[in-house]
Amino acid sequence: MIVKFKHILILATTVFTVSCSESFLDIDPEQSIAAENAVVDLSSLQTSIYGVYSKLQSNDYYGRTMYVVPELMADDLYLSSRNTGRYLEFENFVVSERNTEVEGLWDASYEVIVNANRAIDGGEKIETSNTLEQNAINQLVGEAYAIRALTYFDLVRMFAQPYNYTADASHLAVPVITEVNIDVTSPSRNTVNEVYTQVKADLMSALNLLQDEKGEGRFSKGAVNGLMARVALYEEDNINAITYSSEVIDNGGYALISNTDYSTLWSTDFNTETLFEIVNTVSDNEGSNSLGHFFSVKGYADALVTTDLYNLYDAQDVRVQAVLSGEKPSAETNALFVNKFPNETTGDDNIKILRLAEQYLIRAEAYAKGGETTLAQADLNAVIKRANPDASDITETGTALLSRILEERRKELAFEGHRLFDLNRNKMDIKIIQSDKELVISYPNDKFILPIPLSEINSNPNIEPQNTGY
């Protein structure tokens, strides 16, 4: 079914577009028919998939918000005293249902989903007797399934409490929309368990359809295995987290970038460590709305690195290169700037979504929670000793080992949109660090997740109830 989401348009990307309107109800019959027939062959399917990938670039999604908010609502980032006014409510933990950045994330995510639905629906209807062409179609449809899974997983993390919040994950999440037709409906919210079930089903469909073991800027079997490992970890399914991360680590053909080349990880496209990255080109990127411009002192430098995080790095830890110290003109004299997204001029650095280092950390955490101490220590050592070859071997056990793993996740994955989720899914308190004070917010807390946007509530009578606390 097609949903009535304000501002979200039924698109076939470059094949078919409509102007922005209040809801799907404003789309006339001719446009609806054109959209239904947009994906009719391999060429139009290819164009459609390119468009779906392009929507991941949006500054409302992975182009900025999906990376910034989970770090700002925790202890890795804080807003500079001189900023452009972006994300103010998140740092102050007073996000409202009227927040335009929340609405932007919601709308951008469902635009991706609606377009992925159309690619899947159209691609699966294409008939061909040519084996090579069928393989190409399967690859593209598999990519659409993977993108849809990624987006639903992001929505359930942002707009719903973690999987283990209730015993059976029966608490409310977001609407699951998988069908394409011309009947506009107003969907109700699905439970967290139902969203996770859909995510896993989509990933299995992707894995069965994908032809490529590795891909450059596109989903492949390796990337899907990596995402399945991440999903399993959040679901507290340690066995599958180990299974899928092991498939990536042991059989995926990826390799950690060396200690000496670590600084090139962010600027080098399609390096040996990246499972999946969103492609930005000189002509197709977010420009002044990009991550690089948002963080760089040559751009806005809106969000700065907390000393709390910076002090965790040893001087010999190569990961400290992801932070630059200096003065922000007319603001902080001793500022710490994010340096993971270095191209603040053109904004054409690819955005790394899945990395091999995370797979080691996923497996280490799953091993530790399953009582496999030696194996957990070995995986953690792989990440730590890449960062500093002279680092001492890990000797922690039990809860101390798990704490060390979460600390290394914080250091390795800093500014990549993980911190809030890591704390919340492990039922930990969150420390909000601002420029002049700190706030400690105890778990559980209603404000660890975002509100359903007011625009959605106003246009969809079935979306309520609103998240508790808003």
C-alpha positions as CSV (number, residue, x, y, z in Angstrom):
1,M,0.0,0.0,0.0
2,I,1.0,3.6,-0.5
3,V,1.0,5.8,2.6
4,K,-0.2,9.3,3.2
5,F,3.0,11.0,4.4
6,K,3.2,14.7,4.2
7,H,5.8,15.9,1.7
8,I,6.8,12.3,0.7
9,L,6.2,11.8,-3.0
10,I,5.7,8.7,-5.0
11,L,8.7,8.9,-7.3
12,A,10.5,6.8,-9.8
13,T,13.4,9.2,-9.4
14,T,14.7,10.5,-12.7
15,V,12.2,8.5,-14.6
16,F,9.1,10.1,-13.0
17,T,8.7,13.1,-10.7
18,V,5.9,15.2,-9.4
19,S,5.9,18.6,-7.7
20,C,5.7,18.9,-3.9
21,S,2.2,18.9,-2.4
22,E,0.4,18.4,0.8
23,S,0.0,14.6,0.5
24,F,-0.4,11.7,-1.9
25,L,-4.0,12.6,-2.4
26,D,-2.9,15.5,-4.6
27,I,-1.3,13.2,-7.2
28,D,-3.6,13.0,-10.2
29,P,-4.5,9.8,-12.0
30,E,-2.3,10.3,-15.0
31,Q,0.7,10.8,-12.7
32,S,-0.2,7.7,-10.7
33,I,-0.5,5.6,-13.9
34,A,2.9,6.9,-15.1
35,A,4.5,6.0,-11.8
36,E,3.1,2.5,-11.9
37,N,4.7,1.9,-15.3
38,A,8.0,3.6,-14.6
39,V,10.0,0.4,-14.1
40,V,9.4,-1.8,-17.1
41,D,12.8,-3.1,-18.1
42,L,16.4,-3.4,-17.0
43,S,17.3,0.1,-18.1
44,S,14.5,1.8,-16.2
45,L,15.2,-0.4,-13.2
46,Q,18.8,0.7,-13.2
47,T,17.8,4.3,-13.4
48,S,15.3,3.8,-10.6
49,I,17.9,2.2,-8.3
50,Y,20.4,5.0,-9.0
51,G,17.7,7.4,-7.8
52,V,17.1,5.5,-4.6
53,Y,20.8,5.6,-3.8
54,S,20.8,9.3,-4.5
55,K,18.2,9.9,-1.9
56,L,20.5,8.4,0.8
57,Q,22.7,11.5,0.2
58,S,20.2,13.9,1.6
59,N,21.4,16.2,4.4
60,D,18.2,15.1,6.2
61,Y,19.4,11.5,6.1
62,Y,22.9,10.1,5.7
63,G,24.2,13.4,4.2
64,R,24.2,14.8,7.7
65,T,21.4,14.2,10.2
66,M,21.8,10.4,10.6
67,Y,25.4,10.9,11.6
68,V,25.1,14.1,13.7
69,V,22.0,13.5,15.9
70,P,23.1,10.2,17.6
71,E,26.4,11.8,18.5
72,L,25.0,15.2,19.6
73,M,22.4,13.5,21.9
74,A,25.2,11.8,23.7
75,D,28.8,12.6,24.8
76,D,30.8,12.8,21.6
77,L,29.7,16.2,20.2
78,Y,28.4,19.6,21.4
79,L,27.4,22.7,19.5
80,S,29.8,25.6,19.2
81,S,28.8,28.9,20.9
82,R,28.7,30.3,17.4
83,N,26.6,28.1,15.3
84,T,24.1,28.2,12.4
85,G,21.1,27.2,14.5
86,R,21.0,23.6,13.3
87,Y,20.2,20.8,15.8
88,L,19.8,23.1,18.8
89,E,17.0,21.1,20.3
90,F,18.9,17.9,20.2
91,E,21.9,19.2,22.2
92,N,19.5,20.6,24.8
93,F,17.4,17.4,24.9
94,V,14.2,19.4,24.2
95,V,13.3,18.0,20.8
96,S,9.7,18.8,19.9
97,E,7.3,17.2,17.5
98,R,7.5,20.4,15.4
99,N,11.2,20.0,14.9
100,T,12.0,20.5,11.2
101,E,15.1,18.2,11.3
102,V,13.0,15.4,12.7
103,E,10.4,15.9,10.0
104,G,13.2,16.0,7.4
105,L,14.6,12.7,8.6
106,W,11.1,11.1,8.6
107,D,10.2,12.4,5.2
108,A,13.6,11.5,3.6
109,S,13.5,8.0,5.0
110,Y,10.1,7.3,3.7
111,E,11.0,8.7,0.3
112,V,13.7,6.1,0.1
113,I,11.3,3.4,1.2
114,V,8.5,4.4,-1.3
115,N,11.0,4.5,-4.1
116,A,12.6,1.2,-3.1
117,N,9.2,-0.4,-3.0
118,R,8.5,0.8,-6.6
119,A,11.9,-0.6,-7.7
120,I,11.2,-4.0,-6.1
121,D,7.7,-4.1,-7.4
122,G,8.7,-3.2,-11.0
123,G,11.8,-5.2,-11.0
124,E,10.1,-8.4,-9.9
125,K,7.6,-8.0,-12.8
126,I,10.2,-7.8,-15.5
127,E,10.2,-10.9,-17.6
128,T,13.2,-12.1,-19.6
129,S,14.6,-15.3,-20.9
130,N,18.2,-14.0,-21.0
131,T,20.1,-15.4,-18.0
132,L,22.6,-12.5,-17.9
133,E,19.8,-10.0,-17.9
134,Q,18.0,-11.8,-15.2
135,N,21.1,-11.8,-13.1
136,A,21.4,-8.1,-13.5
137,I,17.8,-7.6,-12.6
138,N,18.2,-9.8,-9.5
139,Q,21.2,-7.8,-8.4
140,L,19.3,-4.5,-8.7
141,V,16.2,-5.8,-6.9
142,G,18.4,-7.2,-4.2
143,E,20.0,-3.8,-3.7
144,A,16.5,-2.2,-3.4
145,Y,15.7,-4.8,-0.7
146,A,18.9,-4.0,1.2
147,I,18.3,-0.2,1.0
148,R,14.8,-0.7,2.3
149,A,16.1,-2.8,5.2
150,L,18.7,-0.2,6.1
151,T,16.2,2.6,6.1
152,Y,13.6,0.7,8.2
153,F,16.4,-0.2,10.6
154,D,17.4,3.5,10.9
155,L,13.8,4.5,11.5
156,V,13.2,2.0,14.2
157,R,16.4,3.1,16.0
158,M,15.5,6.8,15.8
159,F,11.8,6.7,16.5
160,A,11.4,3.7,18.8
161,Q,12.9,2.4,22.0
162,P,15.5,-0.4,21.5
163,Y,14.5,-4.0,20.9
164,N,15.0,-5.0,24.5
165,Y,12.8,-2.2,25.9
166,T,10.0,-4.7,26.3
167,A,10.3,-8.4,26.8
168,D,8.8,-9.2,23.4
169,A,9.6,-6.0,21.5
170,S,5.9,-5.2,21.4
171,H,6.3,-1.5,21.9
172,L,5.4,0.7,19.0
173,A,7.7,1.7,16.2
174,V,7.0,3.0,12.7
175,P,4.6,2.0,9.9
176,V,5.9,-0.8,7.6
177,I,5.0,-0.2,4.0
178,T,6.0,-2.7,1.4
179,E,3.4,-2.7,-1.3
180,V,2.8,-0.4,-4.3
181,N,-0.7,0.4,-5.6
182,I,-2.8,3.5,-6.3
183,D,-5.0,3.3,-3.2
184,V,-3.8,5.9,-0.7
185,T,-4.1,4.8,2.9
186,S,-3.1,6.1,6.3
187,P,-1.0,3.4,8.0
188,S,-0.8,2.6,11.7
189,R,2.4,2.0,13.5
190,N,3.9,-1.4,13.6
191,T,5.7,-2.8,16.7
192,V,9.4,-3.0,17.0
193,N,9.3,-6.7,16.6
194,E,7.4,-6.4,13.4
195,V,9.8,-3.8,12.0
196,Y,12.8,-6.0,12.8
197,T,11.1,-9.0,11.2
198,Q,10.6,-7.0,8.0
199,V,14.2,-5.8,8.1
200,K,15.5,-9.3,8.4
201,A,13.2,-10.6,5.7
202,D,14.4,-7.9,3.4
203,L,18.0,-8.7,4.1
204,M,17.5,-12.4,3.4
205,S,15.7,-11.5,0.1
206,A,18.7,-9.3,-0.8
207,L,21.2,-12.0,0.1
208,N,19.4,-14.5,-2.1
209,L,19.2,-12.1,-5.1
210,L,22.5,-10.2,-5.0
211,Q,25.1,-11.4,-7.5
212,D,28.1,-9.3,-6.4
213,E,30.2,-10.4,-3.4
214,K,31.6,-6.9,-3.1
215,G,30.4,-3.6,-4.5
216,E,31.7,-0.1,-5.0
217,G,29.1,2.4,-3.8
218,R,26.4,-0.3,-4.0
219,F,25.0,-3.0,-1.8
220,S,26.7,-6.4,-2.2
221,K,26.5,-9.7,-0.3
222,G,29.4,-8.6,1.9
223,A,27.6,-5.4,2.9
224,V,24.3,-7.2,3.5
225,N,26.1,-9.7,5.8
226,G,27.6,-6.7,7.7
227,L,24.2,-5.1,8.1
228,M,22.7,-8.4,9.2
229,A,25.4,-8.6,11.9
230,R,24.5,-5.1,13.1
231,V,20.8,-5.8,13.2
232,A,21.4,-9.1,15.1
233,L,23.5,-7.3,17.7
234,Y,20.8,-4.7,18.3
235,E,18.3,-7.6,18.6
236,E,20.6,-9.3,21.2
237,D,20.8,-12.3,18.9
238,N,24.5,-12.9,19.7
239,I,24.7,-16.2,17.7
240,N,23.7,-14.5,14.4
241,A,25.7,-11.5,15.2
242,I,28.8,-13.8,15.3
243,T,27.7,-15.8,12.3
244,Y,27.2,-12.8,9.9
245,S,30.2,-10.8,11.2
246,S,32.4,-13.9,10.8
247,E,31.2,-14.2,7.2
248,V,32.4,-10.7,6.6
249,I,35.7,-11.0,8.5
250,D,36.7,-14.4,7.5
251,N,35.2,-14.8,4.0
252,G,34.4,-11.3,2.7
253,G,37.7,-10.4,1.2
254,Y,38.0,-7.2,3.2
255,A,41.0,-6.0,5.2
256,L,41.6,-3.3,7.8
257,I,43.5,-0.3,6.5
258,S,47.0,-0.3,8.0
259,N,48.0,1.9,10.9
260,T,50.1,4.1,8.6
261,D,47.3,4.6,6.1
262,Y,44.5,5.1,8.6
263,S,44.3,8.8,7.8
264,T,43.3,8.0,4.2
265,L,40.3,5.9,5.3
266,W,37.8,8.8,5.0
267,S,39.1,10.3,1.8
268,T,39.8,7.2,-0.2
269,D,36.8,5.8,-2.0
270,F,36.2,2.1,-2.0
271,N,39.1,1.2,0.2
272,T,39.7,-2.3,1.5
273,E,37.9,-1.7,4.8
274,T,34.6,-0.3,3.6
275,L,31.6,-2.7,3.0
276,F,29.2,0.0,1.8
277,E,29.5,3.7,1.2
278,I,27.3,6.3,-0.3
279,V,28.9,7.9,-3.4
280,N,29.2,11.7,-3.6
281,T,30.6,13.2,-6.7
282,V,31.8,16.8,-7.4
283,S,28.5,17.3,-9.3
284,D,26.2,15.3,-7.0
285,N,26.6,16.1,-3.3
286,E,25.2,18.2,-0.5
287,G,27.8,21.0,-0.9
288,S,27.5,23.5,2.0
289,N,25.0,21.1,3.6
290,S,27.5,18.2,3.7
291,L,29.1,16.6,6.7
292,G,32.5,18.0,5.8
293,H,31.2,21.6,5.7
294,F,29.2,21.1,8.8
295,F,32.2,20.0,10.8
296,S,35.1,21.9,9.3
297,V,36.5,25.2,10.6
298,K,36.6,26.2,7.0
299,G,32.9,25.6,6.9
300,Y,30.4,26.0,9.7
301,A,32.1,24.0,12.4
302,D,28.8,23.9,14.1
303,A,29.5,20.7,16.2
304,L,32.7,20.3,18.1
305,V,34.3,17.2,19.7
306,T,34.0,16.9,23.4
307,T,37.2,16.8,25.5
308,D,35.5,13.8,27.3
309,L,35.9,11.8,24.0
310,Y,39.3,13.3,23.0
311,N,40.9,12.4,26.3
312,L,40.1,8.7,25.7
313,Y,42.7,8.5,22.9
314,D,46.4,7.9,23.7
315,A,48.9,10.1,21.9
316,Q,50.0,7.0,19.9
317,D,46.5,6.1,18.9
318,V,46.2,6.9,15.1
319,R,42.5,7.5,15.5
320,V,43.2,10.8,17.2
321,Q,43.9,12.1,13.7
322,A,40.1,12.2,13.2
323,V,40.2,15.2,15.6
324,L,41.9,18.5,14.9
325,S,42.6,21.1,17.6
326,G,42.6,24.9,16.9
327,E,40.7,28.1,17.3
328,K,37.3,28.8,15.9
329,P,37.2,32.5,14.9
330,S,34.9,34.6,17.2
331,A,34.1,31.5,19.2
332,E,36.1,28.8,21.1
333,T,39.8,29.4,21.4
334,N,40.6,25.8,22.1
335,A,38.3,23.9,19.9
336,L,38.4,20.3,18.7
337,F,37.1,19.8,15.2
338,V,35.9,16.6,13.5
339,N,38.3,15.6,10.7
340,K,36.7,12.4,9.5
341,F,35.0,14.1,6.6
342,P,37.8,16.3,5.2
343,N,36.4,17.7,2.0
344,E,34.6,20.7,3.2
345,T,34.9,22.5,-0.1
346,T,33.2,20.2,-2.6
347,G,31.6,17.8,-0.2
348,D,32.3,14.9,-2.5
349,D,33.8,12.5,0.1
350,N,31.9,9.2,0.1
351,I,30.0,8.5,3.3
352,K,31.1,5.3,4.9
353,I,28.1,3.3,6.3
354,L,29.5,-0.1,7.0
355,R,33.2,-0.8,7.9
356,L,35.2,-3.9,8.7
357,A,36.3,-2.4,12.0
358,E,32.7,-2.3,13.2
359,Q,32.3,-6.0,12.3
360,Y,35.2,-6.9,14.6
361,L,33.6,-4.9,17.4
362,I,30.2,-6.4,16.7
363,R,31.7,-9.9,17.0
364,A,33.7,-8.9,20.1
365,E,30.6,-7.7,21.9
366,A,28.6,-10.7,20.9
367,Y,31.3,-13.0,22.0
368,A,31.7,-11.2,25.4
369,K,27.9,-11.3,26.0
370,G,28.0,-15.0,25.2
371,G,30.8,-15.7,27.6
372,E,33.5,-16.3,25.0
373,T,36.1,-14.2,26.6
374,T,39.2,-15.2,24.7
375,L,37.5,-14.8,21.3
376,A,36.1,-11.4,22.3
377,Q,39.6,-10.2,23.5
378,A,41.1,-11.3,20.2
379,D,38.6,-9.3,18.1
380,L,39.0,-6.3,20.3
381,N,42.8,-6.6,20.0
382,A,42.5,-6.5,16.2
383,V,40.9,-3.0,16.3
384,I,43.1,-1.7,19.2
385,K,46.4,-2.8,17.7
386,R,45.5,-1.4,14.3
387,A,45.1,1.9,16.1
388,N,48.3,1.5,18.1
389,P,50.5,-1.5,17.3
390,D,52.3,-1.0,20.7
391,A,49.1,-1.2,22.7
392,S,48.9,-3.8,25.5
393,D,46.9,-6.9,24.9
394,I,43.4,-6.9,26.3
395,T,43.1,-8.7,29.6
396,E,39.7,-7.5,30.9
397,T,37.0,-10.1,31.5
398,G,33.3,-10.0,32.4
399,T,31.6,-6.6,32.7
400,A,35.0,-4.9,32.5
401,L,35.6,-6.4,29.0
402,L,32.1,-5.3,27.8
403,S,32.8,-1.8,29.1
404,R,36.1,-1.8,27.2
405,I,34.4,-3.0,24.0
406,L,31.8,-0.2,24.2
407,E,34.6,2.3,24.9
408,E,36.5,1.1,21.8
409,R,33.3,1.4,19.8
410,R,33.0,5.0,20.9
411,K,36.6,5.7,19.8
412,E,36.6,3.8,16.6
413,L,33.1,4.7,15.4
414,A,33.1,8.3,16.7
415,F,30.9,10.8,14.6
416,E,29.5,7.9,12.5
417,G,26.1,7.9,14.2
418,H,26.4,5.1,16.8
419,R,26.9,6.5,20.2
420,L,23.3,7.2,21.3
421,F,22.1,3.8,20.1
422,D,25.0,1.9,21.8
423,L,24.1,3.5,25.2
424,N,20.4,3.0,24.8
425,R,20.4,-0.6,23.6
426,N,22.8,-1.5,26.5
427,K,20.4,0.3,29.0
428,M,23.0,2.8,30.1
429,D,22.6,6.4,31.2
430,I,23.5,9.1,28.7
431,K,25.7,12.1,29.4
432,I,24.8,15.1,27.4
433,I,27.9,17.4,27.1
434,Q,27.3,21.0,26.2
435,S,29.8,23.8,25.9
436,D,29.3,25.0,29.5
437,K,27.6,22.1,31.4
438,E,26.8,18.4,31.4
439,L,23.4,16.7,31.8
440,V,23.1,13.1,32.9
441,I,19.9,11.5,31.7
442,S,19.0,8.2,33.3
443,Y,17.9,5.1,31.4
444,P,15.1,4.5,30.5
445,N,14.0,7.8,29.2
446,D,11.3,8.8,26.8
447,K,13.5,11.4,25.1
448,F,16.2,8.9,24.0
449,I,14.1,8.6,20.9
450,L,12.5,11.1,18.6
451,P,8.9,12.1,18.3
452,I,6.7,11.3,15.4
453,P,6.6,14.6,13.4
454,L,3.5,16.7,14.0
455,S,3.1,17.0,10.2
456,E,2.6,13.2,10.1
457,I,0.2,13.2,12.9
458,N,-1.9,15.9,11.3
459,S,-2.0,14.2,7.9
460,N,-2.4,10.6,9.1
461,P,-5.2,9.9,11.7
462,N,-4.0,6.4,12.3
463,I,-0.4,7.2,13.2
464,E,-1.1,8.0,16.8
465,P,-0.3,7.5,19.6
466,Q,2.6,9.9,19.7
467,N,5.7,8.6,21.4
468,T,5.5,8.8,25.2
469,G,6.8,12.1,26.6
470,Y,6.0,14.2,23.6
